[in-house]
């Protein structure tokens, strides 16, 4: 814990149905890759893949998957943060 350059990851709303906000703080500027995966680890969406500055960020994702349980993965050079996301019927 603490090795990751990402902190205070929040997904809201969660459960979600149409859109999700992924909010987080970047502690060390650099490449940030955000993906949505199913439980089998298949990447279904790349939400963001960009160089990001230090500070608080909020990235929106328009849900385009069927209802179920997913993992939102935020990857940086320093590590990985993962959070579960439940998608419900609209």
PDB file of N, CA, C and O in Angstrom:
ATOM      1  N   UNK A   1       0.855  -1.203   0.000  1.00  0.00           N
ATOM      2  CA  UNK A   1       0.000   0.000   0.000  1.00  0.00           C
ATOM      3  C   UNK A   1       0.879   1.237   0.000  1.00  0.00           C
ATOM      4  O   UNK A   1       1.909   1.262   0.673  1.00  0.00           O
ATOM      5  N   UNK A   2       0.498   2.238  -0.726  1.00  0.00           N
ATOM      6  CA  UNK A   2       1.277   3.466  -0.761  1.00  0.00           C
ATOM      7  C   UNK A   2       2.279   3.501  -1.907  1.00  0.00           C
ATOM      8  O   UNK A   2       2.828   4.562  -2.206  1.00  0.00           O
ATOM      9  N   UNK A   3       2.532   2.361  -2.558  1.00  0.00           N
ATOM     10  CA  UNK A   3       3.479   2.341  -3.680  1.00  0.00           C
ATOM     11  C   UNK A   3       2.827   2.915  -4.937  1.00  0.00           C
ATOM     12  O   UNK A   3       3.504   3.462  -5.808  1.00  0.00           O
ATOM     13  N   UNK A   4       1.515   2.782  -5.013  1.00  0.00           N
ATOM     14  CA  UNK A   4       0.800   3.267  -6.193  1.00  0.00           C
ATOM     15  C   UNK A   4       0.816   4.787  -6.230  1.00  0.00           C
ATOM     16  O   UNK A   4       0.791   5.440  -5.187  1.00  0.00           O
ATOM     17  N   UNK A   5       0.857   5.350  -7.436  1.00  0.00           N
ATOM     18  CA  UNK A   5       0.840   6.797  -7.536  1.00  0.00           C
ATOM     19  C   UNK A   5      -0.585   7.316  -7.698  1.00  0.00           C
ATOM     20  O   UNK A   5      -0.797   8.485  -8.022  1.00  0.00           O
ATOM     21  N   UNK A   6      -1.559   6.435  -7.468  1.00  0.00           N
ATOM     22  CA  UNK A   6      -2.974   6.808  -7.543  1.00  0.00           C
ATOM     23  C   UNK A   6      -3.576   6.606  -6.158  1.00  0.00           C
ATOM     24  O   UNK A   6      -3.306   5.602  -5.499  1.00  0.00           O
ATOM     25  N   UNK A   7      -4.384   7.553  -5.724  1.00  0.00           N
ATOM     26  CA  UNK A   7      -5.046   7.359  -4.434  1.00  0.00           C
ATOM     27  C   UNK A   7      -6.480   7.847  -4.507  1.00  0.00           C
ATOM     28  O   UNK A   7      -6.910   8.442  -5.495  1.00  0.00           O
ATOM     29  N   UNK A   8      -7.200   7.580  -3.441  1.00  0.00           N
ATOM     30  CA  UNK A   8      -8.599   7.995  -3.262  1.00  0.00           C
ATOM     31  C   UNK A   8      -9.442   7.722  -4.513  1.00  0.00           C
ATOM     32  O   UNK A   8     -10.109   8.612  -5.041  1.00  0.00           O
ATOM     33  N   UNK A   9      -9.391   6.479  -4.963  1.00  0.00           N
ATOM     34  CA  UNK A   9     -10.209   6.103  -6.128  1.00  0.00           C
ATOM     35  C   UNK A   9     -11.658   5.952  -5.685  1.00  0.00           C
ATOM     36  O   UNK A   9     -11.954   5.254  -4.714  1.00  0.00           O
ATOM     37  N   UNK A  10     -12.557   6.615  -6.409  1.00  0.00           N
ATOM     38  CA  UNK A  10     -13.987   6.479  -6.128  1.00  0.00           C
ATOM     39  C   UNK A  10     -14.724   6.269  -7.439  1.00  0.00           C
ATOM     40  O   UNK A  10     -14.455   6.938  -8.436  1.00  0.00           O
ATOM     41  N   UNK A  11     -15.659   5.328  -7.417  1.00  0.00           N
ATOM     42  CA  UNK A  11     -16.548   5.117  -8.563  1.00  0.00           C
ATOM     43  C   UNK A  11     -17.939   5.532  -8.111  1.00  0.00           C
ATOM     44  O   UNK A  11     -18.415   5.065  -7.075  1.00  0.00           O
ATOM     45  N   UNK A  12     -18.590   6.387  -8.857  1.00  0.00           N
ATOM     46  CA  UNK A  12     -19.947   6.754  -8.483  1.00  0.00           C
ATOM     47  C   UNK A  12     -20.737   7.137  -9.723  1.00  0.00           C
ATOM     48  O   UNK A  12     -20.155   7.716 -10.640  1.00  0.00           O
ATOM     49  N   UNK A  13     -22.020   6.849  -9.804  1.00  0.00           N
ATOM     50  CA  UNK A  13     -22.690   5.989  -8.814  1.00  0.00           C
ATOM     51  C   UNK A  13     -22.227   4.541  -8.953  1.00  0.00           C
ATOM     52  O   UNK A  13     -21.770   4.130 -10.020  1.00  0.00           O
ATOM     53  N   UNK A  14     -22.343   3.791  -7.905  1.00  0.00           N
ATOM     54  CA  UNK A  14     -22.002   2.372  -7.916  1.00  0.00           C
ATOM     55  C   UNK A  14     -22.933   1.670  -6.943  1.00  0.00           C
ATOM     56  O   UNK A  14     -22.763   1.834  -5.735  1.00  0.00           O
ATOM     57  N   UNK A  15     -23.901   0.902  -7.399  1.00  0.00           N
ATOM     58  CA  UNK A  15     -24.157   0.442  -8.764  1.00  0.00           C
ATOM     59  C   UNK A  15     -24.514   1.585  -9.718  1.00  0.00           C
ATOM     60  O   UNK A  15     -25.056   2.615  -9.318  1.00  0.00           O
ATOM     61  N   UNK A  16     -24.188   1.360 -10.995  1.00  0.00           N
ATOM     62  CA  UNK A  16     -24.450   2.350 -12.032  1.00  0.00           C
ATOM     63  C   UNK A  16     -25.294   1.716 -13.122  1.00  0.00           C
ATOM     64  O   UNK A  16     -25.414   0.493 -13.193  1.00  0.00           O
ATOM     65  N   UNK A  17     -25.881   2.556 -13.976  1.00  0.00           N
ATOM     66  CA  UNK A  17     -26.558   1.962 -15.130  1.00  0.00           C
ATOM     67  C   UNK A  17     -26.188   2.623 -16.440  1.00  0.00           C
ATOM     68  O   UNK A  17     -26.026   1.920 -17.437  1.00  0.00           O
ATOM     69  N   UNK A  18     -26.046   3.940 -16.492  1.00  0.00           N
ATOM     70  CA  UNK A  18     -25.772   4.568 -17.783  1.00  0.00           C
ATOM     71  C   UNK A  18     -24.415   5.236 -17.873  1.00  0.00           C
ATOM     72  O   UNK A  18     -23.778   5.219 -18.927  1.00  0.00           O
ATOM     73  N   UNK A  19     -23.973   5.820 -16.783  1.00  0.00           N
ATOM     74  CA  UNK A  19     -22.675   6.495 -16.793  1.00  0.00           C
ATOM     75  C   UNK A  19     -22.029   6.365 -15.425  1.00  0.00           C
ATOM     76  O   UNK A  19     -22.712   6.313 -14.402  1.00  0.00           O
ATOM     77  N   UNK A  20     -20.709   6.313 -15.419  1.00  0.00           N
ATOM     78  CA  UNK A  20     -19.944   6.175 -14.179  1.00  0.00           C
ATOM     79  C   UNK A  20     -18.879   7.266 -14.152  1.00  0.00           C
ATOM     80  O   UNK A  20     -18.240   7.551 -15.164  1.00  0.00           O
ATOM     81  N   UNK A  21     -18.698   7.864 -12.991  1.00  0.00           N
ATOM     82  CA  UNK A  21     -17.578   8.774 -12.786  1.00  0.00           C
ATOM     83  C   UNK A  21     -16.482   8.016 -12.068  1.00  0.00           C
ATOM     84  O   UNK A  21     -16.728   7.338 -11.070  1.00  0.00           O
ATOM     85  N   UNK A  22     -15.279   8.136 -12.580  1.00  0.00           N
ATOM     86  CA  UNK A  22     -14.115   7.514 -11.948  1.00  0.00           C
ATOM     87  C   UNK A  22     -13.266   8.669 -11.449  1.00  0.00           C
ATOM     88  O   UNK A  22     -12.645   9.383 -12.237  1.00  0.00           O
ATOM     89  N   UNK A  23     -13.242   8.846 -10.136  1.00  0.00           N
ATOM     90  CA  UNK A  23     -12.494   9.977  -9.612  1.00  0.00           C
ATOM     91  C   UNK A  23     -11.299   9.451  -8.832  1.00  0.00           C
ATOM     92  O   UNK A  23     -11.398   8.439  -8.137  1.00  0.00           O
ATOM     93  N   UNK A  24     -10.184  10.131  -8.948  1.00  0.00           N
ATOM     94  CA  UNK A  24      -8.948   9.674  -8.310  1.00  0.00           C
ATOM     95  C   UNK A  24      -7.962  10.821  -8.224  1.00  0.00           C
ATOM     96  O   UNK A  24      -8.114  11.855  -8.874  1.00  0.00           O
ATOM     97  N   UNK A  25      -6.952  10.609  -7.407  1.00  0.00           N
ATOM     98  CA  UNK A  25      -5.902  11.602  -7.253  1.00  0.00           C
ATOM     99  C   UNK A  25      -4.604  11.016  -7.782  1.00  0.00           C
ATOM    100  O   UNK A  25      -4.225   9.902  -7.421  1.00  0.00           O
ATOM    101  N   UNK A  26      -3.921  11.770  -8.641  1.00  0.00           N
ATOM    102  CA  UNK A  26      -2.632  11.352  -9.168  1.00  0.00           C
ATOM    103  C   UNK A  26      -1.550  11.966  -8.284  1.00  0.00           C
ATOM    104  O   UNK A  26      -1.448  13.187  -8.165  1.00  0.00           O
ATOM    105  N   UNK A  27      -0.739  11.097  -7.662  1.00  0.00           N
ATOM    106  CA  UNK A  27       0.312  11.571  -6.761  1.00  0.00           C
ATOM    107  C   UNK A  27       1.608  11.860  -7.519  1.00  0.00           C
ATOM    108  O   UNK A  27       2.384  12.734  -7.133  1.00  0.00           O
ATOM    109  N   UNK A  28       1.831  11.113  -8.604  1.00  0.00           N
ATOM    110  CA  UNK A  28       3.036  11.279  -9.417  1.00  0.00           C
ATOM    111  C   UNK A  28       2.611  11.376 -10.867  1.00  0.00           C
ATOM    112  O   UNK A  28       1.984  10.457 -11.394  1.00  0.00           O
ATOM    113  N   UNK A  29       2.942  12.476 -11.517  1.00  0.00           N
ATOM    114  CA  UNK A  29       2.518  12.676 -12.906  1.00  0.00           C
ATOM    115  C   UNK A  29       3.069  11.562 -13.787  1.00  0.00           C
ATOM    116  O   UNK A  29       4.163  11.052 -13.545  1.00  0.00           O
ATOM    117  N   UNK A  30       2.306  11.190 -14.807  1.00  0.00           N
ATOM    118  CA  UNK A  30       2.768  10.155 -15.721  1.00  0.00           C
ATOM    119  C   UNK A  30       1.605   9.487 -16.421  1.00  0.00           C
ATOM    120  O   UNK A  30       0.468   9.955 -16.369  1.00  0.00           O
ATOM    121  N   UNK A  31       1.917   8.376 -17.082  1.00  0.00           N
ATOM    122  CA  UNK A  31       0.923   7.648 -17.864  1.00  0.00           C
ATOM    123  C   UNK A  31      -0.110   7.009 -16.936  1.00  0.00           C
ATOM    124  O   UNK A  31       0.238   6.354 -15.953  1.00  0.00           O
ATOM    125  N   UNK A  32      -1.368   7.211 -17.265  1.00  0.00           N
ATOM    126  CA  UNK A  32      -2.462   6.595 -16.513  1.00  0.00           C
ATOM    127  C   UNK A  32      -3.347   5.856 -17.507  1.00  0.00           C
ATOM    128  O   UNK A  32      -3.819   6.430 -18.489  1.00  0.00           O
ATOM    129  N   UNK A  33      -3.561   4.572 -17.234  1.00  0.00           N
ATOM    130  CA  UNK A  33      -4.361   3.729 -18.112  1.00  0.00           C
ATOM    131  C   UNK A  33      -5.543   3.198 -17.308  1.00  0.00           C
ATOM    132  O   UNK A  33      -5.361   2.513 -16.302  1.00  0.00           O
ATOM    133  N   UNK A  34      -6.755   3.518 -17.757  1.00  0.00           N
ATOM    134  CA  UNK A  34      -7.959   3.086 -17.041  1.00  0.00           C
ATOM    135  C   UNK A  34      -8.750   2.159 -17.959  1.00  0.00           C
ATOM    136  O   UNK A  34      -9.121   2.537 -19.070  1.00  0.00           O
ATOM    137  N   UNK A  35      -9.001   0.949 -17.482  1.00  0.00           N
ATOM    138  CA  UNK A  35      -9.764  -0.013 -18.273  1.00  0.00           C
ATOM    139  C   UNK A  35     -10.908  -0.584 -17.446  1.00  0.00           C
ATOM    140  O   UNK A  35     -10.885  -0.567 -16.215  1.00  0.00           O
ATOM    141  N   UNK A  36     -11.908  -1.090 -18.162  1.00  0.00           N
ATOM    142  CA  UNK A  36     -13.006  -1.821 -17.535  1.00  0.00           C
ATOM    143  C   UNK A  36     -12.883  -3.262 -18.001  1.00  0.00           C
ATOM    144  O   UNK A  36     -12.842  -3.543 -19.199  1.00  0.00           O
ATOM    145  N   UNK A  37     -12.826  -4.170 -17.035  1.00  0.00           N
ATOM    146  CA  UNK A  37     -12.677  -5.592 -17.349  1.00  0.00           C
ATOM    147  C   UNK A  37     -13.849  -6.381 -16.790  1.00  0.00           C
ATOM    148  O   UNK A  37     -14.479  -5.986 -15.809  1.00  0.00           O
ATOM    149  N   UNK A  38     -14.126  -7.509 -17.440  1.00  0.00           N
ATOM    150  CA  UNK A  38     -15.105  -8.416 -16.844  1.00  0.00           C
ATOM    151  C   UNK A  38     -14.376  -9.287 -15.820  1.00  0.00           C
ATOM    152  O   UNK A  38     -13.161  -9.195 -15.646  1.00  0.00           O
ATOM    153  N   UNK A  39     -15.158 -10.132 -15.151  1.00  0.00           N
ATOM    154  CA  UNK A  39     -14.594 -10.937 -14.062  1.00  0.00           C
ATOM    155  C   UNK A  39     -13.544 -11.922 -14.577  1.00  0.00           C
ATOM    156  O   UNK A  39     -12.681 -12.359 -13.816  1.00  0.00           O
ATOM    157  N   UNK A  40     -13.611 -12.275 -15.867  1.00  0.00           N
ATOM    158  CA  UNK A  40     -12.619 -13.179 -16.453  1.00  0.00           C
ATOM    159  C   UNK A  40     -11.332 -12.436 -16.834  1.00  0.00           C
ATOM    160  O   UNK A  40     -10.365 -13.054 -17.281  1.00  0.00           O
ATOM    161  N   UNK A  41     -11.324 -11.120 -16.655  1.00  0.00           N
ATOM    162  CA  UNK A  41     -10.115 -10.361 -16.959  1.00  0.00           C
ATOM    163  C   UNK A  41     -10.026  -9.857 -18.388  1.00  0.00           C
ATOM    164  O   UNK A  41      -8.982  -9.363 -18.814  1.00  0.00           O
ATOM    165  N   UNK A  42     -11.130  -9.983 -19.136  1.00  0.00           N
ATOM    166  CA  UNK A  42     -11.136  -9.453 -20.505  1.00  0.00           C
ATOM    167  C   UNK A  42     -11.376  -7.953 -20.467  1.00  0.00           C
ATOM    168  O   UNK A  42     -12.283  -7.474 -19.787  1.00  0.00           O
ATOM    169  N   UNK A  43     -10.550  -7.215 -21.208  1.00  0.00           N
ATOM    170  CA  UNK A  43     -10.724  -5.759 -21.260  1.00  0.00           C
ATOM    171  C   UNK A  43     -11.870  -5.428 -22.216  1.00  0.00           C
ATOM    172  O   UNK A  43     -11.834  -5.791 -23.392  1.00  0.00           O
ATOM    173  N   UNK A  44     -12.883  -4.737 -21.700  1.00  0.00           N
ATOM    174  CA  UNK A  44     -14.066  -4.407 -22.496  1.00  0.00           C
ATOM    175  C   UNK A  44     -14.043  -2.955 -22.951  1.00  0.00           C
ATOM    176  O   UNK A  44     -14.659  -2.610 -23.959  1.00  0.00           O
ATOM    177  N   UNK A  45     -13.344  -2.112 -22.221  1.00  0.00           N
ATOM    178  CA  UNK A  45     -13.300  -0.691 -22.570  1.00  0.00           C
ATOM    179  C   UNK A  45     -12.020  -0.072 -22.042  1.00  0.00           C
ATOM    180  O   UNK A  45     -11.575  -0.369 -20.933  1.00  0.00           O
ATOM    181  N   UNK A  46     -11.439   0.792 -22.854  1.00  0.00           N
ATOM    182  CA  UNK A  46     -10.327   1.617 -22.386  1.00  0.00           C
ATOM    183  C   UNK A  46     -10.910   3.008 -22.160  1.00  0.00           C
ATOM    184  O   UNK A  46     -11.277   3.702 -23.108  1.00  0.00           O
ATOM    185  N   UNK A  47     -10.988   3.403 -20.899  1.00  0.00           N
ATOM    186  CA  UNK A  47     -11.620   4.674 -20.548  1.00  0.00           C
ATOM    187  C   UNK A  47     -10.637   5.824 -20.753  1.00  0.00           C
ATOM    188  O   UNK A  47     -11.018   6.908 -21.196  1.00  0.00           O
ATOM    189  N   UNK A  48      -9.392   5.579 -20.432  1.00  0.00           N
ATOM    190  CA  UNK A  48      -8.377   6.625 -20.545  1.00  0.00           C
ATOM    191  C   UNK A  48      -7.008   5.981 -20.696  1.00  0.00           C
ATOM    192  O   UNK A  48      -6.711   4.970 -20.059  1.00  0.00           O
ATOM    193  N   UNK A  49      -6.184   6.573 -21.538  1.00  0.00           N
ATOM    194  CA  UNK A  49      -4.794   6.135 -21.650  1.00  0.00           C
ATOM    195  C   UNK A  49      -4.011   7.384 -22.021  1.00  0.00           C
ATOM    196  O   UNK A  49      -3.862   7.709 -23.199  1.00  0.00           O
ATOM    197  N   UNK A  50      -3.518   8.074 -21.018  1.00  0.00           N
ATOM    198  CA  UNK A  50      -2.932   9.390 -21.267  1.00  0.00           C
ATOM    199  C   UNK A  50      -1.972   9.770 -20.159  1.00  0.00           C
ATOM    200  O   UNK A  50      -1.982   9.196 -19.070  1.00  0.00           O
ATOM    201  N   UNK A  51      -1.150  10.746 -20.462  1.00  0.00           N
ATOM    202  CA  UNK A  51      -0.282  11.342 -19.466  1.00  0.00           C
ATOM    203  C   UNK A  51      -1.136  12.252 -18.603  1.00  0.00           C
ATOM    204  O   UNK A  51      -1.878  13.081 -19.131  1.00  0.00           O
ATOM    205  N   UNK A  52      -1.048  12.117 -17.294  1.00  0.00           N
ATOM    206  CA  UNK A  52      -1.886  12.939 -16.425  1.00  0.00           C
ATOM    207  C   UNK A  52      -1.035  13.656 -15.397  1.00  0.00           C
ATOM    208  O   UNK A  52      -0.051  13.119 -14.887  1.00  0.00           O
ATOM    209  N   UNK A  53      -1.436  14.869 -15.108  1.00  0.00           N
ATOM    210  CA  UNK A  53      -0.712  15.698 -14.139  1.00  0.00           C
ATOM    211  C   UNK A  53      -1.091  15.314 -12.717  1.00  0.00           C
ATOM    212  O   UNK A  53      -2.106  14.657 -12.486  1.00  0.00           O
ATOM    213  N   UNK A  54      -0.262  15.733 -11.770  1.00  0.00           N
ATOM    214  CA  UNK A  54      -0.560  15.544 -10.355  1.00  0.00           C
ATOM    215  C   UNK A  54      -1.846  16.296 -10.022  1.00  0.00           C
ATOM    216  O   UNK A  54      -2.079  17.400 -10.516  1.00  0.00           O
ATOM    217  N   UNK A  55      -2.668  15.691  -9.187  1.00  0.00           N
ATOM    218  CA  UNK A  55      -3.893  16.362  -8.743  1.00  0.00           C
ATOM    219  C   UNK A  55      -5.102  15.460  -8.844  1.00  0.00           C
ATOM    220  O   UNK A  55      -4.991  14.267  -9.129  1.00  0.00           O
ATOM    221  N   UNK A  56      -6.256  16.050  -8.605  1.00  0.00           N
ATOM    222  CA  UNK A  56      -7.504  15.292  -8.643  1.00  0.00           C
ATOM    223  C   UNK A  56      -8.057  15.249 -10.061  1.00  0.00           C
ATOM    224  O   UNK A  56      -8.060  16.255 -10.771  1.00  0.00           O
ATOM    225  N   UNK A  57      -8.519  14.087 -10.457  1.00  0.00           N
ATOM    226  CA  UNK A  57      -9.074  13.912 -11.790  1.00  0.00           C
ATOM    227  C   UNK A  57     -10.425  13.218 -11.684  1.00  0.00           C
ATOM    228  O   UNK A  57     -10.691  12.469 -10.744  1.00  0.00           O
ATOM    229  N   UNK A  58     -11.261  13.486 -12.666  1.00  0.00           N
ATOM    230  CA  UNK A  58     -12.549  12.819 -12.743  1.00  0.00           C
ATOM    231  C   UNK A  58     -12.786  12.451 -14.196  1.00  0.00           C
ATOM    232  O   UNK A  58     -12.844  13.324 -15.062  1.00  0.00           O
ATOM    233  N   UNK A  59     -12.923  11.159 -14.463  1.00  0.00           N
ATOM    234  CA  UNK A  59     -13.086  10.671 -15.827  1.00  0.00           C
ATOM    235  C   UNK A  59     -14.451  10.000 -15.912  1.00  0.00           C
ATOM    236  O   UNK A  59     -14.804   9.172 -15.073  1.00  0.00           O
ATOM    237  N   UNK A  60     -15.209  10.371 -16.938  1.00  0.00           N
ATOM    238  CA  UNK A  60     -16.520   9.762 -17.101  1.00  0.00           C
ATOM    239  C   UNK A  60     -16.471   8.597 -18.083  1.00  0.00           C
ATOM    240  O   UNK A  60     -15.700   8.615 -19.042  1.00  0.00           O
ATOM    241  N   UNK A  61     -17.295   7.593 -17.838  1.00  0.00           N
ATOM    242  CA  UNK A  61     -17.406   6.463 -18.760  1.00  0.00           C
ATOM    243  C   UNK A  61     -18.882   6.197 -19.028  1.00  0.00           C
ATOM    244  O   UNK A  61     -19.659   5.977 -18.099  1.00  0.00           O
ATOM    245  N   UNK A  62     -19.263   6.218 -20.298  1.00  0.00           N
ATOM    246  CA  UNK A  62     -20.630   5.864 -20.671  1.00  0.00           C
ATOM    247  C   UNK A  62     -20.707   4.352 -20.800  1.00  0.00           C
ATOM    248  O   UNK A  62     -20.051   3.746 -21.648  1.00  0.00           O
ATOM    249  N   UNK A  63     -21.512   3.767 -19.951  1.00  0.00           N
ATOM    250  CA  UNK A  63     -21.597   2.312 -19.858  1.00  0.00           C
ATOM    251  C   UNK A  63     -22.080   1.719 -21.181  1.00  0.00           C
ATOM    252  O   UNK A  63     -23.103   2.135 -21.725  1.00  0.00           O
ATOM    253  N   UNK A  64     -21.329   0.743 -21.685  1.00  0.00           N
ATOM    254  CA  UNK A  64     -21.734   0.072 -22.933  1.00  0.00           C
ATOM    255  C   UNK A  64     -21.576  -1.438 -22.775  1.00  0.00           C
ATOM    256  O   UNK A  64     -21.210  -2.141 -23.717  1.00  0.00           O
ATOM    257  N   UNK A  65     -21.859  -1.917 -21.570  1.00  0.00           N
ATOM    258  CA  UNK A  65     -21.757  -3.350 -21.288  1.00  0.00           C
ATOM    259  C   UNK A  65     -23.069  -3.825 -20.671  1.00  0.00           C
ATOM    260  O   UNK A  65     -23.877  -3.020 -20.208  1.00  0.00           O
ATOM    261  N   UNK A  66     -23.271  -5.133 -20.669  1.00  0.00           N
ATOM    262  CA  UNK A  66     -24.480  -5.695 -20.081  1.00  0.00           C
ATOM    263  C   UNK A  66     -24.390  -5.638 -18.562  1.00  0.00           C
ATOM    264  O   UNK A  66     -23.290  -5.578 -18.011  1.00  0.00           O
ATOM    265  N   UNK A  67     -25.540  -5.657 -17.873  1.00  0.00           N
ATOM    266  CA  UNK A  67     -25.515  -5.639 -16.411  1.00  0.00           C
ATOM    267  C   UNK A  67     -24.675  -6.773 -15.847  1.00  0.00           C
ATOM    268  O   UNK A  67     -24.659  -7.879 -16.389  1.00  0.00           O
ATOM    269  N   UNK A  68     -23.981  -6.491 -14.763  1.00  0.00           N
ATOM    270  CA  UNK A  68     -23.140  -7.496 -14.122  1.00  0.00           C
ATOM    271  C   UNK A  68     -22.053  -6.821 -13.309  1.00  0.00           C
ATOM    272  O   UNK A  68     -22.065  -5.608 -13.099  1.00  0.00           O
ATOM    273  N   UNK A  69     -21.116  -7.634 -12.859  1.00  0.00           N
ATOM    274  CA  UNK A  69     -20.028  -7.141 -12.023  1.00  0.00           C
ATOM    275  C   UNK A  69     -18.767  -6.972 -12.872  1.00  0.00           C
ATOM    276  O   UNK A  69     -18.393  -7.865 -13.632  1.00  0.00           O
ATOM    277  N   UNK A  70     -18.127  -5.828 -12.735  1.00  0.00           N
ATOM    278  CA  UNK A  70     -16.933  -5.512 -13.524  1.00  0.00           C
ATOM    279  C   UNK A  70     -15.835  -4.985 -12.624  1.00  0.00           C
ATOM    280  O   UNK A  70     -16.075  -4.626 -11.471  1.00  0.00           O
ATOM    281  N   UNK A  71     -14.626  -4.943 -13.164  1.00  0.00           N
ATOM    282  CA  UNK A  71     -13.491  -4.368 -12.439  1.00  0.00           C
ATOM    283  C   UNK A  71     -12.993  -3.157 -13.198  1.00  0.00           C
ATOM    284  O   UNK A  71     -12.718  -3.232 -14.396  1.00  0.00           O
ATOM    285  N   UNK A  72     -12.879  -2.050 -12.505  1.00  0.00           N
ATOM    286  CA  UNK A  72     -12.253  -0.862 -13.083  1.00  0.00           C
ATOM    287  C   UNK A  72     -10.808  -0.876 -12.600  1.00  0.00           C
ATOM    288  O   UNK A  72     -10.544  -0.884 -11.398  1.00  0.00           O
ATOM    289  N   UNK A  73      -9.873  -0.878 -13.555  1.00  0.00           N
ATOM    290  CA  UNK A  73      -8.452  -0.973 -13.238  1.00  0.00           C
ATOM    291  C   UNK A  73      -7.760   0.316 -13.655  1.00  0.00           C
ATOM    292  O   UNK A  73      -7.865   0.756 -14.800  1.00  0.00           O
ATOM    293  N   UNK A  74      -7.058   0.904 -12.714  1.00  0.00           N
ATOM    294  CA  UNK A  74      -6.274   2.109 -13.000  1.00  0.00           C
ATOM    295  C   UNK A  74      -4.810   1.727 -12.843  1.00  0.00           C
ATOM    296  O   UNK A  74      -4.354   1.379 -11.754  1.00  0.00           O
ATOM    297  N   UNK A  75      -4.084   1.800 -13.954  1.00  0.00           N
ATOM    298  CA  UNK A  75      -2.683   1.382 -13.969  1.00  0.00           C
ATOM    299  C   UNK A  75      -1.774   2.588 -14.158  1.00  0.00           C
ATOM    300  O   UNK A  75      -2.034   3.465 -14.981  1.00  0.00           O
ATOM    301  N   UNK A  76      -0.704   2.606 -13.374  1.00  0.00           N
ATOM    302  CA  UNK A  76       0.344   3.608 -13.567  1.00  0.00           C
ATOM    303  C   UNK A  76       1.675   2.880 -13.528  1.00  0.00           C
ATOM    304  O   UNK A  76       1.725   1.675 -13.283  1.00  0.00           O
ATOM    305  N   UNK A  77       2.747   3.609 -13.769  1.00  0.00           N
ATOM    306  CA  UNK A  77       4.077   3.006 -13.704  1.00  0.00           C
ATOM    307  C   UNK A  77       4.341   2.444 -12.313  1.00  0.00           C
ATOM    308  O   UNK A  77       5.104   1.491 -12.156  1.00  0.00           O
ATOM    309  N   UNK A  78       3.707   3.037 -11.306  1.00  0.00           N
ATOM    310  CA  UNK A  78       3.992   2.647  -9.925  1.00  0.00           C
ATOM    311  C   UNK A  78       3.122   1.506  -9.412  1.00  0.00           C
ATOM    312  O   UNK A  78       3.451   0.887  -8.400  1.00  0.00           O
ATOM    313  N   UNK A  79       2.031   1.226 -10.089  1.00  0.00           N
ATOM    314  CA  UNK A  79       1.186   0.161  -9.564  1.00  0.00           C
ATOM    315  C   UNK A  79      -0.205   0.162 -10.150  1.00  0.00           C
ATOM    316  O   UNK A  79      -0.498   0.868 -11.115  1.00  0.00           O
ATOM    317  N   UNK A  80      -1.059  -0.650  -9.544  1.00  0.00           N
ATOM    318  CA  UNK A  80      -2.417  -0.860 -10.053  1.00  0.00           C
ATOM    319  C   UNK A  80      -3.413  -0.682  -8.919  1.00  0.00           C
ATOM    320  O   UNK A  80      -3.200  -1.162  -7.806  1.00  0.00           O
ATOM    321  N   UNK A  81      -4.498   0.012  -9.214  1.00  0.00           N
ATOM    322  CA  UNK A  81      -5.628   0.091  -8.282  1.00  0.00           C
ATOM    323  C   UNK A  81      -6.817  -0.537  -8.984  1.00  0.00           C
ATOM    324  O   UNK A  81      -7.062  -0.269 -10.160  1.00  0.00           O
ATOM    325  N   UNK A  82      -7.561  -1.375  -8.263  1.00  0.00           N
ATOM    326  CA  UNK A  82      -8.742  -1.999  -8.859  1.00  0.00           C
ATOM    327  C   UNK A  82      -9.942  -1.795  -7.953  1.00  0.00           C
ATOM    328  O   UNK A  82      -9.832  -1.890  -6.730  1.00  0.00           O
ATOM    329  N   UNK A  83     -11.087  -1.514  -8.558  1.00  0.00           N
ATOM    330  CA  UNK A  83     -12.324  -1.411  -7.797  1.00  0.00           C
ATOM    331  C   UNK A  83     -13.421  -2.141  -8.540  1.00  0.00           C
ATOM    332  O   UNK A  83     -13.462  -2.157  -9.770  1.00  0.00           O
ATOM    333  N   UNK A  84     -14.310  -2.745  -7.767  1.00  0.00           N
ATOM    334  CA  UNK A  84     -15.441  -3.440  -8.376  1.00  0.00           C
ATOM    335  C   UNK A  84     -16.526  -2.432  -8.721  1.00  0.00           C
ATOM    336  O   UNK A  84     -16.751  -1.456  -8.004  1.00  0.00           O
ATOM    337  N   UNK A  85     -17.189  -2.695  -9.836  1.00  0.00           N
ATOM    338  CA  UNK A  85     -18.280  -1.839 -10.293  1.00  0.00           C
ATOM    339  C   UNK A  85     -19.453  -2.734 -10.675  1.00  0.00           C
ATOM    340  O   UNK A  85     -19.302  -3.677 -11.452  1.00  0.00           O
ATOM    341  N   UNK A  86     -20.616  -2.428 -10.122  1.00  0.00           N
ATOM    342  CA  UNK A  86     -21.808  -3.184 -10.444  1.00  0.00           C
ATOM    343  C   UNK A  86     -22.656  -2.385 -11.423  1.00  0.00           C
ATOM    344  O   UNK A  86     -23.048  -1.250 -11.149  1.00  0.00           O
ATOM    345  N   UNK A  87     -22.932  -2.999 -12.574  1.00  0.00           N
ATOM    346  CA  UNK A  87     -23.780  -2.360 -13.575  1.00  0.00           C
ATOM    347  C   UNK A  87     -25.170  -2.980 -13.491  1.00  0.00           C
ATOM    348  O   UNK A  87     -25.320  -4.201 -13.543  1.00  0.00           O
ATOM    349  N   UNK A  88     -26.179  -2.133 -13.361  1.00  0.00           N
ATOM    350  CA  UNK A  88     -27.561  -2.601 -13.261  1.00  0.00           C
ATOM    351  C   UNK A  88     -28.326  -2.233 -14.518  1.00  0.00           C
ATOM    352  O   UNK A  88     -27.861  -1.442 -15.339  1.00  0.00           O
ATOM    353  N   UNK A  89     -29.499  -2.817 -14.653  1.00  0.00           N
ATOM    354  CA  UNK A  89     -30.407  -2.440 -15.752  1.00  0.00           C
ATOM    355  C   UNK A  89     -30.771  -0.972 -15.585  1.00  0.00           C
ATOM    356  O   UNK A  89     -31.021  -0.534 -14.462  1.00  0.00           O
ATOM    357  N   UNK A  90     -30.810  -0.191 -16.673  1.00  0.00           N
ATOM    358  CA  UNK A  90     -31.288   1.196 -16.565  1.00  0.00           C
ATOM    359  C   UNK A  90     -32.742   1.232 -16.133  1.00  0.00           C
ATOM    360  O   UNK A  90     -33.317   2.311 -15.989  1.00  0.00           O
TER     361      UNK A  90
END
